[in-house]
Amino acid sequence: MSCQSSNLDEQEIRIKDNMDRIKHKIVVMSGKGGVGKSTMSTNIAYGLSLAGNKVGILDADLHGPNIPLMLWVEGTKLPSLEKPLELSENLKVVSLSFYLENSNNPIVWRGPAKIGAIKQLLGDVDWGDLDYLVVDLPPGTGDEPLTIAQSLGKVDGSVIVTTPQDVAILDSRKSVKFSEMVNMPVLGIIENMSGFVCPHCNQRIDIFKNGGGEKAANEMNVNFLGKIPMTAEMVEAGDQGKPYIFSQREGVAFSALNSVITDIINKTKGEEKIMNNLKIAFPTNDGETVESHFGHCKQFAIYTVKGEEILTKEFVDAPPHEPGLLPKFLGELNINTIITGGMGQRAIDLFTAQNIDVILGASGKIDNNLKEFTGGELYSKGSACSHDHDEEHSCSH
């Protein structure tokens, strides 16, 4: 084996050892520049840390590293790659900007140099034990995103940032396709700059249109995380190095960001539940496939699982179809999770009140869906139905 091959093997081992100490890994992507991706990365990472998680943020946008400016550490120089910059007890950050003589100098590198730099930031930095690593990627689907996808190991998923205009939506679809190509789940799409909120009268003006990100998410069968409006305070927070989620505690933009962060926590930490015993209910009529009409199924296939091991399996006849009955019925059976095709929002709220999680978008064989779920590969693939159905009736629209 050549010396160069040996060095490469050692680097891959260091990367794996580092990444194995991180519970959850999230990449923040955008199909094009200028959509506020770094703003979202900063606020997501800061919000996760405020929730009590140990968080690292990797600025992998080598040509335009903006994370240090947004965290008020622009111009900071680190002597070596050994340690990240610690901003607080719960938040660490690494950026190529910390190792440049002058942050105004451009990075003029070809692909191999960029790939090597990213691998150094992953493998040579002592990230320590983290709950989350948030990676801020450059726009597009080139060398940097591909290197990150191939080096992180198991990734919880990508968060794709877009704005409502058609040109941004077109590029965000490419990010969804990229995630699928590298077997990386999509945690969801954020529609950023979704209207401007006047600081004087709180009137909303849709400067860049409205709803394009949500429409793309629905059409591509991925989760929609929410709409983040523009506010003067958010712009000022970014320029002053004070993440908006930290400096504000009210307002429509704060509520929207907080909802996104909560959704990400629920989707990622939900996987940790499979380490304990879970009781999972599937609606079915034939005992083998998931019945799309949740409230009209004849029975429930109920599995008790621990990790990927099936401990018990039983079939329970469904009660008469009466509004409000199923949440109480399944709650009394100590069901933790329902996996189904679709369900109205009112029904989801009722099950949530019983501490029962609802996974939407399932179809086909029950065994296949169960295997995906216990393997951490099954996520909600649709939105709650907004049509006026009975409370537990699913929707095929």
C-alpha atoms as a printed R data frame, in Angstrom:
    type eleno elety resid chain resno       x      y       z
1   ATOM     1    CA   MET     A     1   0.000  0.000   0.000
2   ATOM     2    CA   SER     A     2   1.353  3.417  -0.956
3   ATOM     3    CA   CYS     A     3   1.974  6.183   1.598
4   ATOM     4    CA   GLN     A     4  -0.777  8.288  -0.008
5   ATOM     5    CA   SER     A     5  -3.322  5.445   0.242
6   ATOM     6    CA   SER     A     6  -2.393  4.870   3.872
7   ATOM     7    CA   ASN     A     7  -2.921  8.558   4.674
8   ATOM     8    CA   LEU     A     8  -6.321  8.514   2.979
9   ATOM     9    CA   ASP     A     9  -7.375  5.437   4.926
10  ATOM    10    CA   GLU     A    10  -6.308  7.074   8.207
11  ATOM    11    CA   GLN     A    11  -8.313 10.191   7.355
12  ATOM    12    CA   GLU     A    12 -11.439  8.162   6.618
13  ATOM    13    CA   ILE     A    13 -11.047  6.409   9.980
14  ATOM    14    CA   ARG     A    14 -10.733  9.762  11.773
15  ATOM    15    CA   ILE     A    15 -13.843 11.058  10.015
16  ATOM    16    CA   LYS     A    16 -15.831  7.950  10.941
17  ATOM    17    CA   ASP     A    17 -14.684  8.088  14.569
18  ATOM    18    CA   ASN     A    18 -15.678 11.753  14.789
19  ATOM    19    CA   MET     A    19 -19.054 11.303  13.126
20  ATOM    20    CA   ASP     A    20 -19.906  8.266  15.268
21  ATOM    21    CA   ARG     A    21 -19.817 10.564  18.333
22  ATOM    22    CA   ILE     A    22 -22.575 12.765  16.875
23  ATOM    23    CA   LYS     A    23 -26.151 11.579  17.367
24  ATOM    24    CA   HIS     A    24 -27.898 13.615  14.674
25  ATOM    25    CA   LYS     A    25 -26.557 15.175  11.491
26  ATOM    26    CA   ILE     A    26 -28.486 17.731   9.433
27  ATOM    27    CA   VAL     A    27 -27.421 19.410   6.206
28  ATOM    28    CA   VAL     A    28 -28.953 22.712   5.119
29  ATOM    29    CA   MET     A    29 -29.098 23.086   1.337
30  ATOM    30    CA   SER     A    30 -30.370 25.429  -1.324
31  ATOM    31    CA   GLY     A    31 -30.605 25.066  -5.081
32  ATOM    32    CA   LYS     A    32 -29.412 28.629  -5.595
33  ATOM    33    CA   GLY     A    33 -27.748 31.432  -3.673
34  ATOM    34    CA   GLY     A    34 -29.414 34.353  -1.992
35  ATOM    35    CA   VAL     A    35 -32.308 32.471  -0.396
36  ATOM    36    CA   GLY     A    36 -31.150 32.869   3.210
37  ATOM    37    CA   LYS     A    37 -29.675 29.415   3.672
38  ATOM    38    CA   SER     A    38 -26.938 30.537   6.078
39  ATOM    39    CA   THR     A    39 -29.493 32.527   8.069
40  ATOM    40    CA   MET     A    40 -31.598 29.390   8.441
41  ATOM    41    CA   SER     A    41 -28.541 27.266   9.333
42  ATOM    42    CA   THR     A    42 -27.498 29.707  12.046
43  ATOM    43    CA   ASN     A    43 -30.957 29.999  13.565
44  ATOM    44    CA   ILE     A    44 -31.605 26.243  13.449
45  ATOM    45    CA   ALA     A    45 -28.272 25.487  15.150
46  ATOM    46    CA   TYR     A    46 -28.757 28.212  17.752
47  ATOM    47    CA   GLY     A    47 -32.341 27.137  18.382
48  ATOM    48    CA   LEU     A    48 -31.272 23.526  18.883
49  ATOM    49    CA   SER     A    49 -28.636 24.656  21.395
50  ATOM    50    CA   LEU     A    50 -31.152 26.802  23.280
51  ATOM    51    CA   ALA     A    51 -33.292 23.660  23.622
52  ATOM    52    CA   GLY     A    52 -30.478 22.108  25.685
53  ATOM    53    CA   ASN     A    53 -28.694 20.171  22.931
54  ATOM    54    CA   LYS     A    54 -24.942 20.042  22.352
55  ATOM    55    CA   VAL     A    55 -24.627 21.454  18.827
56  ATOM    56    CA   GLY     A    56 -21.866 21.972  16.300
57  ATOM    57    CA   ILE     A    57 -22.223 24.027  13.139
58  ATOM    58    CA   LEU     A    58 -19.913 23.415  10.190
59  ATOM    59    CA   ASP     A    59 -19.652 26.194   7.626
60  ATOM    60    CA   ALA     A    60 -19.014 24.122   4.497
61  ATOM    61    CA   ASP     A    61 -19.624 27.039   2.125
62  ATOM    62    CA   LEU     A    62 -15.930 27.415   1.346
63  ATOM    63    CA   HIS     A    63 -16.262 30.207  -1.214
64  ATOM    64    CA   GLY     A    64 -18.706 32.283   0.819
65  ATOM    65    CA   PRO     A    65 -18.345 31.461   4.536
66  ATOM    66    CA   ASN     A    66 -20.960 33.692   6.176
67  ATOM    67    CA   ILE     A    67 -21.611 31.797   9.413
68  ATOM    68    CA   PRO     A    68 -18.872 33.620  11.403
69  ATOM    69    CA   LEU     A    69 -20.381 37.019  10.536
70  ATOM    70    CA   MET     A    70 -23.838 35.857  11.596
71  ATOM    71    CA   LEU     A    71 -22.432 34.662  14.923
72  ATOM    72    CA   TRP     A    72 -20.332 37.808  15.520
73  ATOM    73    CA   VAL     A    73 -17.008 35.962  15.275
74  ATOM    74    CA   GLU     A    74 -15.910 37.222  11.854
75  ATOM    75    CA   GLY     A    75 -12.161 37.810  11.892
76  ATOM    76    CA   THR     A    76 -11.484 35.213  14.596
77  ATOM    77    CA   LYS     A    77  -8.374 33.149  13.885
78  ATOM    78    CA   LEU     A    78  -7.782 29.645  15.226
79  ATOM    79    CA   PRO     A    79  -4.199 28.346  15.444
80  ATOM    80    CA   SER     A    80  -5.009 24.803  14.356
81  ATOM    81    CA   LEU     A    81  -7.763 22.436  13.316
82  ATOM    82    CA   GLU     A    82  -7.715 20.618  16.627
83  ATOM    83    CA   LYS     A    83 -10.551 22.430  18.390
84  ATOM    84    CA   PRO     A    84 -13.684 24.193  17.145
85  ATOM    85    CA   LEU     A    85 -14.556 27.663  18.370
86  ATOM    86    CA   GLU     A    86 -16.836 27.381  21.411
87  ATOM    87    CA   LEU     A    87 -19.507 30.082  21.443
88  ATOM    88    CA   SER     A    88 -21.319 28.737  24.483
89  ATOM    89    CA   GLU     A    89 -21.559 25.603  26.577
90  ATOM    90    CA   ASN     A    90 -23.874 24.098  23.949
91  ATOM    91    CA   LEU     A    91 -22.631 25.547  20.652
92  ATOM    92    CA   LYS     A    92 -19.419 25.075  18.661
93  ATOM    93    CA   VAL     A    93 -18.568 26.356  15.177
94  ATOM    94    CA   VAL     A    94 -15.936 25.706  12.543
95  ATOM    95    CA   SER     A    95 -15.417 27.691   9.353
96  ATOM    96    CA   LEU     A    96 -12.612 27.909   6.824
97  ATOM    97    CA   SER     A    97 -12.760 31.642   7.528
98  ATOM    98    CA   PHE     A    98 -11.005 30.978  10.861
99  ATOM    99    CA   TYR     A    99  -7.875 29.751   9.053
100 ATOM   100    CA   LEU     A   100  -7.487 32.436   6.360
101 ATOM   101    CA   GLU     A   101  -5.040 35.314   6.723
102 ATOM   102    CA   ASN     A   102  -7.653 37.717   5.418
103 ATOM   103    CA   SER     A   103 -11.333 36.784   5.228
104 ATOM   104    CA   ASN     A   104 -11.714 39.140   2.251
105 ATOM   105    CA   ASN     A   105  -9.442 36.950   0.139
106 ATOM   106    CA   PRO     A   106 -11.309 34.619  -2.240
107 ATOM   107    CA   ILE     A   107 -10.876 30.854  -2.221
108 ATOM   108    CA   VAL     A   108  -9.730 29.909  -5.723
109 ATOM   109    CA   TRP     A   109  -9.642 26.127  -5.576
110 ATOM   110    CA   ARG     A   110 -10.539 23.287  -7.879
111 ATOM   111    CA   GLY     A   111 -12.589 20.287  -6.768
112 ATOM   112    CA   PRO     A   112  -9.851 18.113  -5.197
113 ATOM   113    CA   ALA     A   113  -8.680 20.951  -2.931
114 ATOM   114    CA   LYS     A   114 -12.226 21.657  -1.773
115 ATOM   115    CA   ILE     A   115 -12.900 17.984  -1.112
116 ATOM   116    CA   GLY     A   116  -9.685 17.740   0.908
117 ATOM   117    CA   ALA     A   117 -10.552 20.806   2.982
118 ATOM   118    CA   ILE     A   118 -14.004 19.496   3.892
119 ATOM   119    CA   LYS     A   119 -12.585 16.136   4.923
120 ATOM   120    CA   GLN     A   120 -10.071 17.918   7.147
121 ATOM   121    CA   LEU     A   121 -12.840 19.931   8.816
122 ATOM   122    CA   LEU     A   122 -14.736 16.706   9.492
123 ATOM   123    CA   GLY     A   123 -11.858 14.459  10.505
124 ATOM   124    CA   ASP     A   124  -9.144 16.659  12.000
125 ATOM   125    CA   VAL     A   125 -11.381 18.855  14.172
126 ATOM   126    CA   ASP     A   126 -12.203 17.343  17.571
127 ATOM   127    CA   TRP     A   127 -15.969 17.883  17.540
128 ATOM   128    CA   GLY     A   128 -16.488 15.833  20.687
129 ATOM   129    CA   ASP     A   129 -19.809 14.296  21.703
130 ATOM   130    CA   LEU     A   130 -22.671 16.223  20.087
131 ATOM   131    CA   ASP     A   131 -26.421 15.877  19.898
132 ATOM   132    CA   TYR     A   132 -26.485 17.672  16.543
133 ATOM   133    CA   LEU     A   133 -24.118 18.709  13.769
134 ATOM   134    CA   VAL     A   134 -25.649 21.282  11.421
135 ATOM   135    CA   VAL     A   135 -23.804 21.621   8.107
136 ATOM   136    CA   ASP     A   136 -24.279 24.792   6.090
137 ATOM   137    CA   LEU     A   137 -23.676 23.828   2.451
138 ATOM   138    CA   PRO     A   138 -22.985 26.101  -0.513
139 ATOM   139    CA   PRO     A   139 -25.702 26.449  -3.159
140 ATOM   140    CA   GLY     A   140 -26.086 23.713  -5.730
141 ATOM   141    CA   THR     A   141 -25.231 20.026  -5.882
142 ATOM   142    CA   GLY     A   142 -21.490 19.996  -6.618
143 ATOM   143    CA   ASP     A   143 -18.304 18.866  -4.892
144 ATOM   144    CA   GLU     A   144 -19.049 20.127  -1.388
145 ATOM   145    CA   PRO     A   145 -22.578 18.661  -0.971
146 ATOM   146    CA   LEU     A   146 -21.494 15.354  -2.488
147 ATOM   147    CA   THR     A   147 -18.424 15.108  -0.226
148 ATOM   148    CA   ILE     A   148 -20.518 15.885   2.857
149 ATOM   149    CA   ALA     A   149 -23.167 13.315   1.888
150 ATOM   150    CA   GLN     A   150 -20.522 10.634   1.389
151 ATOM   151    CA   SER     A   151 -18.531 11.441   4.545
152 ATOM   152    CA   LEU     A   152 -21.061 12.047   7.326
153 ATOM   153    CA   GLY     A   153 -22.254  8.452   7.603
154 ATOM   154    CA   LYS     A   154 -25.896  8.218   8.561
155 ATOM   155    CA   VAL     A   155 -27.556 11.609   8.030
156 ATOM   156    CA   ASP     A   156 -30.902 12.441   9.607
157 ATOM   157    CA   GLY     A   157 -31.768 14.467   6.554
158 ATOM   158    CA   SER     A   158 -31.552 17.624   4.512
159 ATOM   159    CA   VAL     A   159 -33.351 20.886   5.157
160 ATOM   160    CA   ILE     A   160 -33.906 22.630   1.833
161 ATOM   161    CA   VAL     A   161 -34.283 26.406   1.821
162 ATOM   162    CA   THR     A   162 -36.076 28.219  -0.976
163 ATOM   163    CA   THR     A   163 -37.898 31.459  -1.643
164 ATOM   164    CA   PRO     A   164 -41.353 31.605  -3.234
165 ATOM   165    CA   GLN     A   165 -40.225 32.619  -6.764
166 ATOM   166    CA   ASP     A   166 -40.461 30.060  -9.553
167 ATOM   167    CA   VAL     A   167 -36.715 30.169 -10.291
168 ATOM   168    CA   ALA     A   168 -35.873 29.310  -6.664
169 ATOM   169    CA   ILE     A   169 -38.530 26.582  -6.538
170 ATOM   170    CA   LEU     A   170 -37.061 25.004  -9.684
171 ATOM   171    CA   ASP     A   171 -33.640 24.792  -8.063
172 ATOM   172    CA   SER     A   172 -35.025 23.499  -4.754
173 ATOM   173    CA   ARG     A   173 -36.494 20.533  -6.625
174 ATOM   174    CA   LYS     A   174 -32.952 19.677  -7.714
175 ATOM   175    CA   SER     A   175 -31.878 19.618  -4.055
176 ATOM   176    CA   VAL     A   176 -34.697 17.166  -3.298
177 ATOM   177    CA   LYS     A   177 -33.597 14.956  -6.182
178 ATOM   178    CA   PHE     A   178 -29.967 15.187  -5.041
179 ATOM   179    CA   SER     A   179 -30.958 14.030  -1.555
180 ATOM   180    CA   GLU     A   180 -32.783 11.066  -3.055
181 ATOM   181    CA   MET     A   181 -29.800 10.174  -5.255
182 ATOM   182    CA   VAL     A   182 -27.428  9.988  -2.263
183 ATOM   183    CA   ASN     A   183 -29.991  8.161  -0.067
184 ATOM   184    CA   MET     A   184 -30.382 11.105   2.288
185 ATOM   185    CA   PRO     A   185 -33.863 11.677   3.759
186 ATOM   186    CA   VAL     A   186 -35.437 15.094   3.250
187 ATOM   187    CA   LEU     A   187 -36.491 16.562   6.587
188 ATOM   188    CA   GLY     A   188 -38.413 19.236   4.752
189 ATOM   189    CA   ILE     A   189 -38.536 22.428   2.725
190 ATOM   190    CA   ILE     A   190 -38.480 25.923   4.266
191 ATOM   191    CA   GLU     A   191 -40.035 28.775   2.291
192 ATOM   192    CA   ASN     A   192 -37.890 31.727   3.376
193 ATOM   193    CA   MET     A   193 -38.634 35.409   2.615
194 ATOM   194    CA   SER     A   194 -42.277 34.407   2.460
195 ATOM   195    CA   GLY     A   195 -43.725 37.898   2.533
196 ATOM   196    CA   PHE     A   196 -42.490 41.052   4.240
197 ATOM   197    CA   VAL     A   197 -44.001 42.097   7.560
198 ATOM   198    CA   CYS     A   198 -44.130 45.869   8.013
199 ATOM   199    CA   PRO     A   199 -42.570 46.863  11.373
200 ATOM   200    CA   HIS     A   200 -45.063 49.715  11.770
201 ATOM   201    CA   CYS     A   201 -48.448 48.211  10.937
202 ATOM   202    CA   ASN     A   202 -47.619 44.441  10.831
203 ATOM   203    CA   GLN     A   203 -49.198 44.221   7.385
204 ATOM   204    CA   ARG     A   204 -47.840 41.375   5.261
205 ATOM   205    CA   ILE     A   205 -46.772 42.080   1.665
206 ATOM   206    CA   ASP     A   206 -45.926 39.135  -0.615
207 ATOM   207    CA   ILE     A   207 -42.945 40.672  -2.410
208 ATOM   208    CA   PHE     A   208 -41.694 37.352  -3.813
209 ATOM   209    CA   LYS     A   209 -45.108 35.698  -4.193
210 ATOM   210    CA   ASN     A   210 -46.334 33.154  -1.659
211 ATOM   211    CA   GLY     A   211 -46.791 29.408  -1.279
212 ATOM   212    CA   GLY     A   212 -44.331 28.128  -3.889
213 ATOM   213    CA   GLY     A   213 -42.263 26.170  -1.391
214 ATOM   214    CA   GLU     A   214 -45.304 24.495   0.114
215 ATOM   215    CA   LYS     A   215 -46.620 23.608  -3.337
216 ATOM   216    CA   ALA     A   216 -43.266 22.074  -4.324
217 ATOM   217    CA   ALA     A   217 -43.154 20.052  -1.082
218 ATOM   218    CA   ASN     A   218 -46.628 18.655  -1.697
219 ATOM   219    CA   GLU     A   219 -45.894 17.845  -5.336
220 ATOM   220    CA   MET     A   220 -42.617 16.108  -4.468
221 ATOM   221    CA   ASN     A   221 -44.181 14.275  -1.511
222 ATOM   222    CA   VAL     A   222 -41.828 15.722   1.111
223 ATOM   223    CA   ASN     A   223 -42.490 17.503   4.373
224 ATOM   224    CA   PHE     A   224 -43.098 21.258   4.416
225 ATOM   225    CA   LEU     A   225 -41.441 22.816   7.464
226 ATOM   226    CA   GLY     A   226 -42.975 26.263   7.200
227 ATOM   227    CA   LYS     A   227 -42.921 29.821   5.845
228 ATOM   228    CA   ILE     A   228 -40.488 32.350   7.322
229 ATOM   229    CA   PRO     A   229 -41.458 35.961   6.553
230 ATOM   230    CA   MET     A   230 -38.954 38.786   6.155
231 ATOM   231    CA   THR     A   231 -38.746 41.267   9.017
232 ATOM   232    CA   ALA     A   232 -36.457 44.211   9.629
233 ATOM   233    CA   GLU     A   233 -35.420 42.623  12.929
234 ATOM   234    CA   MET     A   234 -34.222 39.445  11.230
235 ATOM   235    CA   VAL     A   235 -32.029 41.404   8.824
236 ATOM   236    CA   GLU     A   236 -30.550 43.445  11.670
237 ATOM   237    CA   ALA     A   237 -29.987 40.336  13.791
238 ATOM   238    CA   GLY     A   238 -27.948 38.684  11.035
239 ATOM   239    CA   ASP     A   239 -25.774 41.748  10.487
240 ATOM   240    CA   GLN     A   240 -25.212 42.211  14.219
241 ATOM   241    CA   GLY     A   241 -24.233 38.592  14.808
242 ATOM   242    CA   LYS     A   242 -27.198 37.914  17.063
243 ATOM   243    CA   PRO     A   243 -29.267 35.002  15.726
244 ATOM   244    CA   TYR     A   244 -32.878 36.071  15.419
245 ATOM   245    CA   ILE     A   245 -34.141 33.046  17.348
246 ATOM   246    CA   PHE     A   246 -32.038 34.251  20.313
247 ATOM   247    CA   SER     A   247 -32.594 38.012  20.119
248 ATOM   248    CA   GLN     A   248 -36.383 37.863  19.601
249 ATOM   249    CA   ARG     A   249 -39.060 36.177  21.686
250 ATOM   250    CA   GLU     A   250 -42.236 37.137  19.869
251 ATOM   251    CA   GLY     A   251 -43.643 37.945  16.442
252 ATOM   252    CA   VAL     A   252 -44.712 35.946  13.418
253 ATOM   253    CA   ALA     A   253 -41.153 35.235  12.217
254 ATOM   254    CA   PHE     A   254 -40.079 33.999  15.666
255 ATOM   255    CA   SER     A   255 -43.120 31.717  15.887
256 ATOM   256    CA   ALA     A   256 -42.430 30.325  12.414
257 ATOM   257    CA   LEU     A   257 -38.741 29.671  13.168
258 ATOM   258    CA   ASN     A   258 -39.542 28.108  16.514
259 ATOM   259    CA   SER     A   259 -42.044 25.804  14.810
260 ATOM   260    CA   VAL     A   260 -39.401 24.717  12.275
261 ATOM   261    CA   ILE     A   261 -36.897 23.926  15.034
262 ATOM   262    CA   THR     A   262 -39.494 22.014  17.051
263 ATOM   263    CA   ASP     A   263 -40.439 20.008  13.960
264 ATOM   264    CA   ILE     A   264 -36.785 19.136  13.317
265 ATOM   265    CA   ILE     A   265 -36.321 17.992  16.927
266 ATOM   266    CA   ASN     A   266 -39.451 15.841  16.751
267 ATOM   267    CA   LYS     A   267 -38.377 14.238  13.471
268 ATOM   268    CA   THR     A   268 -34.807 13.530  14.493
269 ATOM   269    CA   LYS     A   269 -35.226 12.590  18.136
270 ATOM   270    CA   GLY     A   270 -38.283 10.538  17.266
271 ATOM   271    CA   GLU     A   271 -35.808  7.930  16.026
272 ATOM   272    CA   GLU     A   272 -34.437  7.596  19.542
273 ATOM   273    CA   LYS     A   273 -37.798  6.246  20.677
274 ATOM   274    CA   ILE     A   274 -37.178  3.019  18.808
275 ATOM   275    CA   MET     A   275 -34.477  2.195  21.350
276 ATOM   276    CA   ASN     A   276 -37.309  1.586  23.825
277 ATOM   277    CA   ASN     A   277 -40.344 -0.647  23.443
278 ATOM   278    CA   LEU     A   278 -42.905  0.838  21.088
279 ATOM   279    CA   LYS     A   279 -46.457 -0.237  20.291
280 ATOM   280    CA   ILE     A   280 -47.265  0.597  16.688
281 ATOM   281    CA   ALA     A   281 -50.718  0.382  15.098
282 ATOM   282    CA   PHE     A   282 -51.386 -0.073  11.376
283 ATOM   283    CA   PRO     A   283 -54.947  0.198   9.995
284 ATOM   284    CA   THR     A   284 -55.676 -2.813   7.779
285 ATOM   285    CA   ASN     A   285 -58.496 -4.757   6.165
286 ATOM   286    CA   ASP     A   286 -56.579 -7.818   5.009
287 ATOM   287    CA   GLY     A   287 -53.930 -8.150   7.710
288 ATOM   288    CA   GLU     A   288 -51.092 -7.527   5.231
289 ATOM   289    CA   THR     A   289 -51.415 -4.049   3.734
290 ATOM   290    CA   VAL     A   290 -51.903 -0.572   5.165
291 ATOM   291    CA   GLU     A   291 -55.514  0.569   4.687
292 ATOM   292    CA   SER     A   292 -55.662  4.166   3.423
293 ATOM   293    CA   HIS     A   293 -59.100  4.833   4.981
294 ATOM   294    CA   PHE     A   294 -57.884  4.973   8.565
295 ATOM   295    CA   GLY     A   295 -61.239  5.444  10.296
296 ATOM   296    CA   HIS     A   296 -63.008  2.744   8.252
297 ATOM   297    CA   CYS     A   297 -60.538 -0.114   8.667
298 ATOM   298    CA   LYS     A   298 -61.774 -3.449  10.000
299 ATOM   299    CA   GLN     A   299 -58.860 -4.052  12.348
300 ATOM   300    CA   PHE     A   300 -55.486 -2.830  13.535
301 ATOM   301    CA   ALA     A   301 -52.233 -4.746  13.228
302 ATOM   302    CA   ILE     A   302 -50.382 -3.933  16.453
303 ATOM   303    CA   TYR     A   303 -46.669 -4.582  16.852
304 ATOM   304    CA   THR     A   304 -44.524 -4.243  19.955
305 ATOM   305    CA   VAL     A   305 -40.933 -3.559  18.913
306 ATOM   306    CA   LYS     A   306 -37.613 -2.823  20.549
307 ATOM   307    CA   GLY     A   307 -35.162 -1.328  18.104
308 ATOM   308    CA   GLU     A   308 -35.577 -3.448  14.991
309 ATOM   309    CA   GLU     A   309 -36.715 -6.537  16.940
310 ATOM   310    CA   ILE     A   310 -40.408 -7.469  16.813
311 ATOM   311    CA   LEU     A   311 -41.453 -8.623  20.278
312 ATOM   312    CA   THR     A   312 -45.180 -9.229  19.706
313 ATOM   313    CA   LYS     A   313 -47.732 -9.005  16.913
314 ATOM   314    CA   GLU     A   314 -51.506 -9.056  17.282
315 ATOM   315    CA   PHE     A   315 -54.677 -8.026  15.473
316 ATOM   316    CA   VAL     A   316 -57.398 -6.043  17.230
317 ATOM   317    CA   ASP     A   317 -60.840 -5.463  15.724
318 ATOM   318    CA   ALA     A   318 -61.630 -1.809  15.191
319 ATOM   319    CA   PRO     A   319 -64.485 -0.300  17.239
320 ATOM   320    CA   PRO     A   320 -67.591  1.173  15.557
321 ATOM   321    CA   HIS     A   321 -66.860  4.265  13.479
322 ATOM   322    CA   GLU     A   322 -67.813  7.114  15.775
323 ATOM   323    CA   PRO     A   323 -66.170 10.570  15.886
324 ATOM   324    CA   GLY     A   324 -63.620 10.868  18.695
325 ATOM   325    CA   LEU     A   325 -63.663  7.168  19.622
326 ATOM   326    CA   LEU     A   326 -60.436  5.921  17.999
327 ATOM   327    CA   PRO     A   327 -57.984  8.175  19.905
328 ATOM   328    CA   LYS     A   328 -59.367  6.962  23.231
329 ATOM   329    CA   PHE     A   329 -59.549  3.341  22.008
330 ATOM   330    CA   LEU     A   330 -55.907  3.225  20.834
331 ATOM   331    CA   GLY     A   331 -54.745  5.263  23.826
332 ATOM   332    CA   GLU     A   332 -56.153  2.630  26.172
333 ATOM   333    CA   LEU     A   333 -54.140  0.020  24.241
334 ATOM   334    CA   ASN     A   334 -50.962  2.038  25.032
335 ATOM   335    CA   ILE     A   335 -50.226  2.680  21.367
336 ATOM   336    CA   ASN     A   336 -47.222  4.979  20.850
337 ATOM   337    CA   THR     A   337 -47.307  5.403  17.083
338 ATOM   338    CA   ILE     A   338 -49.812  5.145  14.240
339 ATOM   339    CA   ILE     A   339 -48.540  4.527  10.717
340 ATOM   340    CA   THR     A   340 -51.187  5.233   8.089
341 ATOM   341    CA   GLY     A   341 -51.837  6.629   4.636
342 ATOM   342    CA   GLY     A   342 -53.478  9.899   5.578
343 ATOM   343    CA   MET     A   343 -55.461 11.606   8.302
344 ATOM   344    CA   GLY     A   344 -57.230 14.901   8.942
345 ATOM   345    CA   GLN     A   345 -55.587 17.520  11.128
346 ATOM   346    CA   ARG     A   346 -58.340 17.328  13.758
347 ATOM   347    CA   ALA     A   347 -57.710 13.630  14.205
348 ATOM   348    CA   ILE     A   348 -53.949 14.160  14.427
349 ATOM   349    CA   ASP     A   349 -54.515 16.700  17.194
350 ATOM   350    CA   LEU     A   350 -56.687 14.210  19.103
351 ATOM   351    CA   PHE     A   351 -54.049 11.480  18.859
352 ATOM   352    CA   THR     A   352 -51.312 13.925  19.868
353 ATOM   353    CA   ALA     A   353 -53.334 14.704  22.984
354 ATOM   354    CA   GLN     A   354 -53.099 10.963  23.766
355 ATOM   355    CA   ASN     A   355 -49.276 11.107  23.264
356 ATOM   356    CA   ILE     A   356 -49.593  9.075  20.070
357 ATOM   357    CA   ASP     A   357 -47.345 10.011  17.129
358 ATOM   358    CA   VAL     A   358 -48.835  9.862  13.627
359 ATOM   359    CA   ILE     A   359 -46.749  8.922  10.571
360 ATOM   360    CA   LEU     A   360 -48.487  9.778   7.285
361 ATOM   361    CA   GLY     A   361 -47.990  8.632   3.710
362 ATOM   362    CA   ALA     A   362 -47.607  4.862   4.324
363 ATOM   363    CA   SER     A   363 -48.808  2.392   1.694
364 ATOM   364    CA   GLY     A   364 -48.292 -1.202   0.629
365 ATOM   365    CA   LYS     A   365 -47.173 -4.050   2.844
366 ATOM   366    CA   ILE     A   366 -47.255 -3.507   6.595
367 ATOM   367    CA   ASP     A   367 -44.024 -5.464   7.088
368 ATOM   368    CA   ASN     A   368 -42.147 -3.191   4.652
369 ATOM   369    CA   ASN     A   369 -43.373 -0.040   6.378
370 ATOM   370    CA   LEU     A   370 -42.469 -1.444   9.787
371 ATOM   371    CA   LYS     A   371 -38.962 -2.320   8.620
372 ATOM   372    CA   GLU     A   372 -38.439  1.190   7.248
373 ATOM   373    CA   PHE     A   373 -39.732  2.780  10.458
374 ATOM   374    CA   THR     A   374 -37.601  0.742  12.856
375 ATOM   375    CA   GLY     A   375 -34.619  1.330  10.572
376 ATOM   376    CA   GLY     A   376 -35.131  5.079  10.878
377 ATOM   377    CA   GLU     A   377 -36.023  5.449   7.184
378 ATOM   378    CA   LEU     A   378 -39.771  6.127   7.343
379 ATOM   379    CA   TYR     A   379 -40.921  9.702   7.788
380 ATOM   380    CA   SER     A   380 -44.231 11.436   7.186
381 ATOM   381    CA   LYS     A   381 -44.484 11.858   3.417
382 ATOM   382    CA   GLY     A   382 -47.594 13.971   3.248
383 ATOM   383    CA   SER     A   383 -49.537 16.754   4.881
384 ATOM   384    CA   ALA     A   384 -52.626 16.462   7.001
385 ATOM   385    CA   CYS     A   385 -55.800 16.632   4.975
386 ATOM   386    CA   SER     A   386 -57.574 19.982   5.207
387 ATOM   387    CA   HIS     A   387 -60.890 18.701   3.832
388 ATOM   388    CA   ASP     A   388 -63.858 18.486   6.165
389 ATOM   389    CA   HIS     A   389 -63.947 14.730   6.776
390 ATOM   390    CA   ASP     A   390 -64.932 12.873   9.887
391 ATOM   391    CA   GLU     A   391 -62.281 13.168  12.548
392 ATOM   392    CA   GLU     A   392 -60.463  9.883  11.951
393 ATOM   393    CA   HIS     A   393 -61.239  9.468   8.250
394 ATOM   394    CA   SER     A   394 -58.197  9.567   6.007
395 ATOM   395    CA   CYS     A   395 -58.109 11.474   2.756
396 ATOM   396    CA   SER     A   396 -57.111 10.286  -0.678
397 ATOM   397    CA   HIS     A   397 -57.235 13.754  -2.289
